[in-house]
């Protein structure tokens, strides 16, 4: 149904260590496209105006991997360790 929230089917058990890393944070400062911000369906990537840098809220990640496709030269995505990350209700 339109407008219904289906994210109640998703449970995220975040690890203490991020499974998403940036190869070079300085590269993000000069990036004009910021594709990672626009392709992420759960808002993991955002520009921190105070720190003047890209930040990652990896605990929100739904593990789609779109970020690495959007910026393969700087974003490194890997699935979380076993027992952590996304699980879907059936």
Secondary structure, DSSP 8 states (H G I E B T S, - for coil): -TT---GGGEEEE--SS-SEEES-HHHHHT-SS-HHHHH-TT--EEEETTTTEEEE-GGG-----HHHHHTTTTEEE----TT-EEEE--
